[in-house]
Amino acid sequence: MPPKDPSREAHFPAIERKYGEKMSYWFKVMKEVEGKKYPEQIAHLRENYGFSQAHANALVMYSRGSISSKRFDTPTAFYKSVTPDQAKTMRKIFKTILDKYPKAELVIAWNQPMIRINENYVFGASASTKRVLMSPWSADVIADFAPKMTDLNVLKKTIGVPNDWDVDTKLILALVKARLAEIK
């Protein structure tokens, strides 16, 4: 589950406890590496102070002006961040699932639209430049269905479909049904 408080500041008490300095100290450290690229700033904190990736990311991103990891409050807000074809394809995918499973809810988790049923994530989608990426939240489900998806870009954790994909509702519902069987 995503953290309850997506603000970068939510990490500050743990940073102070774990690394033994007040945040004012860490902000001074960040001033020393101001202007460097993100990977260099992360490496500086990890190599010189033993920061975890999560803590380094929180401090670096906060110092760069990003005070929250949450980018979208609603699926509609997410759809505005992708191309019209991608948004149309994703809406159709999620409508297919929601029509079949009325107790399902469409939520934003990890800054992407996801279908959740009884606190379990069942299906998600995101977008890359060339395709919409779908995931039934199971590498096993994807592997089981891979022979039926030779025309799609099947990877270990995602299934890539064209941005303007003519949604295969039978495939979508079969993937969701297999995922639900897996989590029962």
N, C-alpha and C positions, 0 to 999 in steps of 0.2 A: 504494500500500500504506500502511496506517496506520503511524505511527512505531513502532519496536521498543520504545521505552520511553515508555509513555503518561503518565508522571508529569510534572507541571508543572515540577518541578525539572530535568528533562532539558534545558530551555531556558536554565537559568541560566548555564552557561559561555558560551553564545553571546551572551546579553544583556550579560554583563560585557565580553566582547571587543568587541562592536559599539558599545556605548554608553559604554564607557570608565570605568565605575564598578563597585565591588563591590556585591554584592547587599544588603549592609547599607545602602548609600545608597538603593537602590531601595525597600527596605522603609520607610525614613523618608519617601520621596516618597509612598508609599501611605498612610502615616499621615496625611499632609496632606489627602488626599482621602477618608479613611475616612468612611463614612456617605453618600457621594454614590452616585447610581445607577450601575449598570454602564456604560451608554453614556457617562456623564460621566467616569468614571474612564479608560475606554479613550481617549476624546477628549483628556483631559489628557496622557496619555503620548504619544499620537501627535502632537499639536499642539506640545507644549512640549519634547519630547525626541526626536522623530523615530522613535518605535517603530513597528515593523511591526505589523500586526494580530495575527499569531501570537504575537509576543513580548509585546505588551500584554495579550492574552487570558491568556497563561500567568501573568503577574505579577498581574493583577487577580484571576483565579480562585484562585490560590494564596493571595493576601492575604485572600480571602473564605472560605478554609477548604477549598476544593476542591483537594486535592493531586494528583489524577489525572483525566485526561480519560476514562479507562476506567470505564464504569458497569456493564457486564455481562460476566461471564466465560463464560457459556454461553447458548445459545438459550433454554434453560429459564428462566434468570434474566430474559432479555428478555421472554419471554411473560408473566411475572408482573407486568410493568409496563404491560401493555395490557389491554383488556377481554377477558372470556372469549370473546366472539364473534370478536374480532380474532385472538386466539391460535389459536382453532380453525381459522379461515380460513388463517392463515399456516402452521400445521402441515400442513394438507391441501395447500397449494401446494408446500411443500418436500418432503413425502412423495412427491408426484407426480413431482417432478424426481429425487429420490434413487432411487426405484424404477426409473426408466428409465435413469439414469446412475449405476451403483453405484460408480464411481471418484470421483464428486463428493463434496465434503465440505461440511457445513453449519458455518459459522464465524461468529464475531462480528467485524465490521469496521465502523469508524465507529459503534460502539454500536448496530448493527443486524444481524439475521441475514442472511447472504449465502451463496450457493452458489458454491463455488470449484472449478474443475477445472484441474489442472496450473498452479497459480499465477495463473490468470485468473479474475476475477470474472465470473460468468455471469448471476446473477439475485439480486436482493435485495428485501427488503420492509421497510416501516416502517409506522407507524400515526399517523394524525392523529385528531382528535376524531370526524370524520364518516366516515372510510373507512380502508381498508388501501391503502397505496401500494406498487405493485410496480414493479420496474425490471429490464429485461433488459440494463442497462448500455450501451444504445446508442440514441441519438436516431433513427438511421436505421432500426433495427428497429421502433421504436415508430411512426415515420412510415409504414413499409411496411404495418404491420398496422392502422393507424388506421381504415381503411374497414370493417374487420371488427369494430371495437369501438365502434360508435356508441352503444351502450347504457352505456358506461363513461365515466369522466371522464379523457380522454386529454389529457395535457400533453406538453411537449417531452421531458422526461426521466422522467416517471412515468405510471403508469396507475392511477387510483383506482377501487377496487371497493368495494361496500358491505361494512360490517363483517361481515355474516352471508352473504356471497356464496356461492352454490352454485358452487364452483370448477369452471371450465371447463378440464378437464384437457387437452383437445385444444389449446386456445389456449395454455396454459402451455407444453406441450411444443413447440409450433410456434415460440413466442417463443425458447425455449432453443435449439432447433435452428438458428434463424436467427442467433442470437448466436454459437453455436459455429462456424458457417460463416464468419462475419465475422472471427473471431480466428485462423482457421487460416492 
